[in-house]
Amino acid sequence: MTHHDYQARAELYLGRDWQTASAQGPRSFGTAAKAIRFANEEAAPVSLRGARLRIGERTYRGKELVSLYRSRHYPLVRKHQNAVSTATR
């Protein structure tokens, strides 16, 4: 994901599976970075199982949201600074 993508508007679907997430509908965020932060810091961990993040035509799934959050390119301050693994630095 590029810096520009982190700044793009995004829709976040959360649920224990995709059917639940889809039925509950999306939450809209002004930036993908804020949606990623919400998914990783505020949402119940089980909800990442069915998670989808839509940015324009691109879609990211639960495990990808964790990777994007841990990326050294992630632009926001993390709640837990140790979330960045040495593998992503």
MODELLER restraints for C-alpha pairs under 7 A, 6 or more apart:
rsr = mdl.restraints
at = mdl.atoms
rsr.add(forms.Gaussian(group=physical.xy_distance, feature=features.Distance(at['CA:5:A'], at['CA:32:A']), mean=6.93, stdev=0.5))
rsr.add(forms.Gaussian(group=physical.xy_distance, feature=features.Distance(at['CA:6:A'], at['CA:31:A']), mean=6.25, stdev=0.5))
rsr.add(forms.Gaussian(group=physical.xy_distance, feature=features.Distance(at['CA:6:A'], at['CA:32:A']), mean=4.84, stdev=0.5))
rsr.add(forms.Gaussian(group=physical.xy_distance, feature=features.Distance(at['CA:6:A'], at['CA:33:A']), mean=4.93, stdev=0.5))
rsr.add(forms.Gaussian(group=physical.xy_distance, feature=features.Distance(at['CA:7:A'], at['CA:31:A']), mean=4.80, stdev=0.5))
rsr.add(forms.Gaussian(group=physical.xy_distance, feature=features.Distance(at['CA:7:A'], at['CA:32:A']), mean=5.93, stdev=0.5))
rsr.add(forms.Gaussian(group=physical.xy_distance, feature=features.Distance(at['CA:7:A'], at['CA:33:A']), mean=6.55, stdev=0.5))
rsr.add(forms.Gaussian(group=physical.xy_distance, feature=features.Distance(at['CA:8:A'], at['CA:31:A']), mean=4.98, stdev=0.5))
rsr.add(forms.Gaussian(group=physical.xy_distance, feature=features.Distance(at['CA:8:A'], at['CA:32:A']), mean=5.71, stdev=0.5))
rsr.add(forms.Gaussian(group=physical.xy_distance, feature=features.Distance(at['CA:8:A'], at['CA:55:A']), mean=6.80, stdev=0.5))
rsr.add(forms.Gaussian(group=physical.xy_distance, feature=features.Distance(at['CA:9:A'], at['CA:29:A']), mean=5.92, stdev=0.5))
rsr.add(forms.Gaussian(group=physical.xy_distance, feature=features.Distance(at['CA:9:A'], at['CA:30:A']), mean=4.77, stdev=0.5))
rsr.add(forms.Gaussian(group=physical.xy_distance, feature=features.Distance(at['CA:9:A'], at['CA:31:A']), mean=4.54, stdev=0.5))
rsr.add(forms.Gaussian(group=physical.xy_distance, feature=features.Distance(at['CA:9:A'], at['CA:32:A']), mean=5.84, stdev=0.5))
rsr.add(forms.Gaussian(group=physical.xy_distance, feature=features.Distance(at['CA:9:A'], at['CA:55:A']), mean=6.50, stdev=0.5))
rsr.add(forms.Gaussian(group=physical.xy_distance, feature=features.Distance(at['CA:10:A'], at['CA:28:A']), mean=5.94, stdev=0.5))
rsr.add(forms.Gaussian(group=physical.xy_distance, feature=features.Distance(at['CA:10:A'], at['CA:29:A']), mean=5.34, stdev=0.5))
rsr.add(forms.Gaussian(group=physical.xy_distance, feature=features.Distance(at['CA:10:A'], at['CA:30:A']), mean=6.64, stdev=0.5))
rsr.add(forms.Gaussian(group=physical.xy_distance, feature=features.Distance(at['CA:10:A'], at['CA:31:A']), mean=5.94, stdev=0.5))
rsr.add(forms.Gaussian(group=physical.xy_distance, feature=features.Distance(at['CA:10:A'], at['CA:32:A']), mean=5.04, stdev=0.5))
rsr.add(forms.Gaussian(group=physical.xy_distance, feature=features.Distance(at['CA:10:A'], at['CA:35:A']), mean=6.90, stdev=0.5))
rsr.add(forms.Gaussian(group=physical.xy_distance, feature=features.Distance(at['CA:10:A'], at['CA:53:A']), mean=6.76, stdev=0.5))
rsr.add(forms.Gaussian(group=physical.xy_distance, feature=features.Distance(at['CA:10:A'], at['CA:54:A']), mean=5.59, stdev=0.5))
rsr.add(forms.Gaussian(group=physical.xy_distance, feature=features.Distance(at['CA:10:A'], at['CA:55:A']), mean=4.82, stdev=0.5))
rsr.add(forms.Gaussian(group=physical.xy_distance, feature=features.Distance(at['CA:11:A'], at['CA:26:A']), mean=5.55, stdev=0.5))
rsr.add(forms.Gaussian(group=physical.xy_distance, feature=features.Distance(at['CA:11:A'], at['CA:27:A']), mean=5.50, stdev=0.5))
rsr.add(forms.Gaussian(group=physical.xy_distance, feature=features.Distance(at['CA:11:A'], at['CA:28:A']), mean=4.56, stdev=0.5))
rsr.add(forms.Gaussian(group=physical.xy_distance, feature=features.Distance(at['CA:11:A'], at['CA:29:A']), mean=6.19, stdev=0.5))
rsr.add(forms.Gaussian(group=physical.xy_distance, feature=features.Distance(at['CA:11:A'], at['CA:53:A']), mean=5.76, stdev=0.5))
rsr.add(forms.Gaussian(group=physical.xy_distance, feature=features.Distance(at['CA:11:A'], at['CA:54:A']), mean=5.14, stdev=0.5))
rsr.add(forms.Gaussian(group=physical.xy_distance, feature=features.Distance(at['CA:11:A'], at['CA:55:A']), mean=6.77, stdev=0.5))
rsr.add(forms.Gaussian(group=physical.xy_distance, feature=features.Distance(at['CA:12:A'], at['CA:26:A']), mean=5.16, stdev=0.5))
rsr.add(forms.Gaussian(group=physical.xy_distance, feature=features.Distance(at['CA:12:A'], at['CA:27:A']), mean=5.14, stdev=0.5))
rsr.add(forms.Gaussian(group=physical.xy_distance, feature=features.Distance(at['CA:12:A'], at['CA:28:A']), mean=6.43, stdev=0.5))
rsr.add(forms.Gaussian(group=physical.xy_distance, feature=features.Distance(at['CA:12:A'], at['CA:35:A']), mean=6.35, stdev=0.5))
rsr.add(forms.Gaussian(group=physical.xy_distance, feature=features.Distance(at['CA:12:A'], at['CA:52:A']), mean=5.92, stdev=0.5))
rsr.add(forms.Gaussian(group=physical.xy_distance, feature=features.Distance(at['CA:12:A'], at['CA:53:A']), mean=4.61, stdev=0.5))
rsr.add(forms.Gaussian(group=physical.xy_distance, feature=features.Distance(at['CA:12:A'], at['CA:54:A']), mean=6.46, stdev=0.5))
rsr.add(forms.Gaussian(group=physical.xy_distance, feature=features.Distance(at['CA:13:A'], at['CA:21:A']), mean=5.22, stdev=0.5))
rsr.add(forms.Gaussian(group=physical.xy_distance, feature=features.Distance(at['CA:13:A'], at['CA:22:A']), mean=6.54, stdev=0.5))
rsr.add(forms.Gaussian(group=physical.xy_distance, feature=features.Distance(at['CA:13:A'], at['CA:25:A']), mean=6.22, stdev=0.5))
rsr.add(forms.Gaussian(group=physical.xy_distance, feature=features.Distance(at['CA:13:A'], at['CA:26:A']), mean=4.63, stdev=0.5))
rsr.add(forms.Gaussian(group=physical.xy_distance, feature=features.Distance(at['CA:13:A'], at['CA:27:A']), mean=6.48, stdev=0.5))
rsr.add(forms.Gaussian(group=physical.xy_distance, feature=features.Distance(at['CA:13:A'], at['CA:51:A']), mean=5.30, stdev=0.5))
rsr.add(forms.Gaussian(group=physical.xy_distance, feature=features.Distance(at['CA:13:A'], at['CA:52:A']), mean=5.11, stdev=0.5))
rsr.add(forms.Gaussian(group=physical.xy_distance, feature=features.Distance(at['CA:13:A'], at['CA:53:A']), mean=6.35, stdev=0.5))
rsr.add(forms.Gaussian(group=physical.xy_distance, feature=features.Distance(at['CA:14:A'], at['CA:21:A']), mean=4.68, stdev=0.5))
rsr.add(forms.Gaussian(group=physical.xy_distance, feature=features.Distance(at['CA:14:A'], at['CA:47:A']), mean=5.16, stdev=0.5))
rsr.add(forms.Gaussian(group=physical.xy_distance, feature=features.Distance(at['CA:14:A'], at['CA:48:A']), mean=6.28, stdev=0.5))
rsr.add(forms.Gaussian(group=physical.xy_distance, feature=features.Distance(at['CA:14:A'], at['CA:50:A']), mean=5.99, stdev=0.5))
rsr.add(forms.Gaussian(group=physical.xy_distance, feature=features.Distance(at['CA:14:A'], at['CA:51:A']), mean=4.46, stdev=0.5))
rsr.add(forms.Gaussian(group=physical.xy_distance, feature=features.Distance(at['CA:14:A'], at['CA:52:A']), mean=6.80, stdev=0.5))
rsr.add(forms.Gaussian(group=physical.xy_distance, feature=features.Distance(at['CA:15:A'], at['CA:21:A']), mean=4.10, stdev=0.5))
rsr.add(forms.Gaussian(group=physical.xy_distance, feature=features.Distance(at['CA:15:A'], at['CA:47:A']), mean=4.18, stdev=0.5))
rsr.add(forms.Gaussian(group=physical.xy_distance, feature=features.Distance(at['CA:15:A'], at['CA:48:A']), mean=6.66, stdev=0.5))
rsr.add(forms.Gaussian(group=physical.xy_distance, feature=features.Distance(at['CA:15:A'], at['CA:49:A']), mean=6.76, stdev=0.5))
rsr.add(forms.Gaussian(group=physical.xy_distance, feature=features.Distance(at['CA:15:A'], at['CA:50:A']), mean=4.96, stdev=0.5))
rsr.add(forms.Gaussian(group=physical.xy_distance, feature=features.Distance(at['CA:15:A'], at['CA:51:A']), mean=6.06, stdev=0.5))
rsr.add(forms.Gaussian(group=physical.xy_distance, feature=features.Distance(at['CA:16:A'], at['CA:46:A']), mean=5.50, stdev=0.5))
rsr.add(forms.Gaussian(group=physical.xy_distance, feature=features.Distance(at['CA:16:A'], at['CA:47:A']), mean=4.61, stdev=0.5))
rsr.add(forms.Gaussian(group=physical.xy_distance, feature=features.Distance(at['CA:16:A'], at['CA:48:A']), mean=6.89, stdev=0.5))
rsr.add(forms.Gaussian(group=physical.xy_distance, feature=features.Distance(at['CA:16:A'], at['CA:49:A']), mean=5.34, stdev=0.5))
rsr.add(forms.Gaussian(group=physical.xy_distance, feature=features.Distance(at['CA:16:A'], at['CA:50:A']), mean=5.18, stdev=0.5))
rsr.add(forms.Gaussian(group=physical.xy_distance, feature=features.Distance(at['CA:17:A'], at['CA:49:A']), mean=5.65, stdev=0.5))
rsr.add(forms.Gaussian(group=physical.xy_distance, feature=features.Distance(at['CA:17:A'], at['CA:50:A']), mean=3.74, stdev=0.5))
rsr.add(forms.Gaussian(group=physical.xy_distance, feature=features.Distance(at['CA:18:A'], at['CA:50:A']), mean=4.19, stdev=0.5))
rsr.add(forms.Gaussian(group=physical.xy_distance, feature=features.Distance(at['CA:18:A'], at['CA:51:A']), mean=6.70, stdev=0.5))
rsr.add(forms.Gaussian(group=physical.xy_distance, feature=features.Distance(at['CA:21:A'], at['CA:50:A']), mean=6.03, stdev=0.5))
rsr.add(forms.Gaussian(group=physical.xy_distance, feature=features.Distance(at['CA:21:A'], at['CA:51:A']), mean=6.62, stdev=0.5))
rsr.add(forms.Gaussian(group=physical.xy_distance, feature=features.Distance(at['CA:29:A'], at['CA:35:A']), mean=5.78, stdev=0.5))
rsr.add(forms.Gaussian(group=physical.xy_distance, feature=features.Distance(at['CA:33:A'], at['CA:75:A']), mean=6.98, stdev=0.5))
rsr.add(forms.Gaussian(group=physical.xy_distance, feature=features.Distance(at['CA:33:A'], at['CA:76:A']), mean=6.91, stdev=0.5))
rsr.add(forms.Gaussian(group=physical.xy_distance, feature=features.Distance(at['CA:36:A'], at['CA:65:A']), mean=6.12, stdev=0.5))
rsr.add(forms.Gaussian(group=physical.xy_distance, feature=features.Distance(at['CA:36:A'], at['CA:69:A']), mean=6.27, stdev=0.5))
rsr.add(forms.Gaussian(group=physical.xy_distance, feature=features.Distance(at['CA:37:A'], at['CA:69:A']), mean=6.83, stdev=0.5))
rsr.add(forms.Gaussian(group=physical.xy_distance, feature=features.Distance(at['CA:40:A'], at['CA:66:A']), mean=6.72, stdev=0.5))
rsr.add(forms.Gaussian(group=physical.xy_distance, feature=features.Distance(at['CA:41:A'], at['CA:79:A']), mean=6.94, stdev=0.5))
rsr.add(forms.Gaussian(group=physical.xy_distance, feature=features.Distance(at['CA:48:A'], at['CA:62:A']), mean=4.77, stdev=0.5))
rsr.add(forms.Gaussian(group=physical.xy_distance, feature=features.Distance(at['CA:49:A'], at['CA:62:A']), mean=5.75, stdev=0.5))
rsr.add(forms.Gaussian(group=physical.xy_distance, feature=features.Distance(at['CA:50:A'], at['CA:62:A']), mean=6.64, stdev=0.5))
rsr.add(forms.Gaussian(group=physical.xy_distance, feature=features.Distance(at['CA:51:A'], at['CA:61:A']), mean=5.67, stdev=0.5))
rsr.add(forms.Gaussian(group=physical.xy_distance, feature=features.Distance(at['CA:51:A'], at['CA:62:A']), mean=4.92, stdev=0.5))
rsr.add(forms.Gaussian(group=physical.xy_distance, feature=features.Distance(at['CA:52:A'], at['CA:59:A']), mean=6.37, stdev=0.5))
rsr.add(forms.Gaussian(group=physical.xy_distance, feature=features.Distance(at['CA:52:A'], at['CA:60:A']), mean=5.53, stdev=0.5))
rsr.add(forms.Gaussian(group=physical.xy_distance, feature=features.Distance(at['CA:52:A'], at['CA:61:A']), mean=4.70, stdev=0.5))
rsr.add(forms.Gaussian(group=physical.xy_distance, feature=features.Distance(at['CA:52:A'], at['CA:62:A']), mean=6.37, stdev=0.5))
rsr.add(forms.Gaussian(group=physical.xy_distance, feature=features.Distance(at['CA:53:A'], at['CA:59:A']), mean=5.47, stdev=0.5))
rsr.add(forms.Gaussian(group=physical.xy_distance, feature=features.Distance(at['CA:53:A'], at['CA:60:A']), mean=5.04, stdev=0.5))
rsr.add(forms.Gaussian(group=physical.xy_distance, feature=features.Distance(at['CA:53:A'], at['CA:61:A']), mean=6.51, stdev=0.5))
rsr.add(forms.Gaussian(group=physical.xy_distance, feature=features.Distance(at['CA:54:A'], at['CA:60:A']), mean=6.61, stdev=0.5))
rsr.add(forms.Gaussian(group=physical.xy_distance, feature=features.Distance(at['CA:68:A'], at['CA:74:A']), mean=6.64, stdev=0.5))
rsr.add(forms.Gaussian(group=physical.xy_distance, feature=features.Distance(at['CA:70:A'], at['CA:83:A']), mean=5.89, stdev=0.5))
rsr.add(forms.Gaussian(group=physical.xy_distance, feature=features.Distance(at['CA:70:A'], at['CA:84:A']), mean=4.71, stdev=0.5))
rsr.add(forms.Gaussian(group=physical.xy_distance, feature=features.Distance(at['CA:70:A'], at['CA:85:A']), mean=6.80, stdev=0.5))
rsr.add(forms.Gaussian(group=physical.xy_distance, feature=features.Distance(at['CA:70:A'], at['CA:88:A']), mean=6.88, stdev=0.5))
rsr.add(forms.Gaussian(group=physical.xy_distance, feature=features.Distance(at['CA:71:A'], at['CA:84:A']), mean=6.77, stdev=0.5))
rsr.add(forms.Gaussian(group=physical.xy_distance, feature=features.Distance(at['CA:71:A'], at['CA:88:A']), mean=5.65, stdev=0.5))
rsr.add(forms.Gaussian(group=physical.xy_distance, feature=features.Distance(at['CA:72:A'], at['CA:88:A']), mean=6.23, stdev=0.5))
rsr.add(forms.Gaussian(group=physical.xy_distance, feature=features.Distance(at['CA:72:A'], at['CA:89:A']), mean=5.62, stdev=0.5))
